[in-house]
Amino acid sequence: MSLVIRNLQRVIPIRRAPLRSKIEIMTATHGLCHLLGFTHSTEAEWQQMFQKEKAVLDELGRRTGTRLQPLTRDLFGGS
């Protein structure tokens, strides 16, 4: 997988390397949940996947000092 980040605005500087890293941690966590059989087709399924994704990202955040949220955070009205 490749990820291209282009900053099309000039007002706010964006450091691409940290952004890329966070996105990869998020895309990998979300994909891993799918590989483990979690889905988000219904609100009940989303709730289970969201909780698993959040738990993984919270633990990674505890170890690395980052704060990341699941990709599907607002899919069914938020958590």
N, C-alpha and C positions, 0 to 999 in steps of 0.2 A: 504494500500500500504506500502511496506517496501522498504527501500533504503539501499544498502550495498555499502560502499566506501572502497576500498582497495588501499593503496599506494604501488604499486609494484616497485617503485624506491626509492632510498635512498639519492639522490642528493639534492632534494628540499623538505624541510619539509612541510607537508600539515596539517593544522588544520582542522580536519574533521567536528567538530560541526558547525563552521561558513559556511563551504562549503555545508553541508547538509541543513542548514537553507535557504541559497540562492537558492539551487536547488528546495527545496520544494516551495518556493515563486514563482519561475519561472513557475514547473510542474503544481501548483494550478491555476496560472493566465492563462496559456495556456489551461488547461482543462475547466476553467470557460468560456473562450471565445467559446470553442466548445459547451458547454452546452447552451450558449446564441444564438447558431445557426451560429456562424462564422466557416468558413472552409478555407482551403488553397489548394484546388484542381486546381484552375486556378490562374493566376497571379492577375487578378482583385479581386478574393475572398481573396487571400493572402494579397493583399494590404490593404483591409478593416480590416482583422483580425490583421495584423501586427500593424496597426495604433491604434486599440483598445488595444491590448496587450501592446504596447509601452506606451500608455497613462496611463494605470493602473500601470505599473512598474515605470514610471516616478513619478507618485504621491506617490507611496510607497517609492520610493527613496528620494523624497523630505521630507517625514515624518521620515524616518529612517536613512538617510545618506548613503544608498547603491546605487550602480549603476548597474542595471541589464538590460540585453537586451532580447528581445523576442527569444524564442527557434527557430523560423523559420526565423531569421534575414537574412540569406543568401540563402533562398530557391529559389528565383527567381533573383539572382544576387545582393542581398543586398538592402538597403534602400537609 
